[in-house]
Amino acid sequence: MLATGALALGLVLIVEGLVYALAPHAIERMLEAFRLVPPEARRALGLAAMAAGLVLVWLAKSLGA
């Protein structure tokens, strides 16, 4: 269980690091645009992302990962 958590966190950090390393200006523009989105919509987007992640983790575990 701990190994799976470490693997998941490592993969997230790799993807995040690649985005910041390859397109730092795009990240700045995206964050500026994100500030214009109302907090309720950002909260809903975050909850939807969490739900999608939960489904993906459940699916991966069901398939034997």
NORNOR-V349687 format. One record per run of one state. SS is the DSSP state (alpha for helix, beta for strand, coil for the rest). FROM is the first residue (numbers start at 1). LEN is the number of residues. If there is no record, write none. Layout:
# NORNOR-V349687
SS	FROM	LEN
SS	FROM	LEN
This chain:
# NORNOR-V349687
coil	1	1
alpha	2	21
coil	23	1
alpha	24	11
coil	35	4
alpha	39	24
coil	63	3
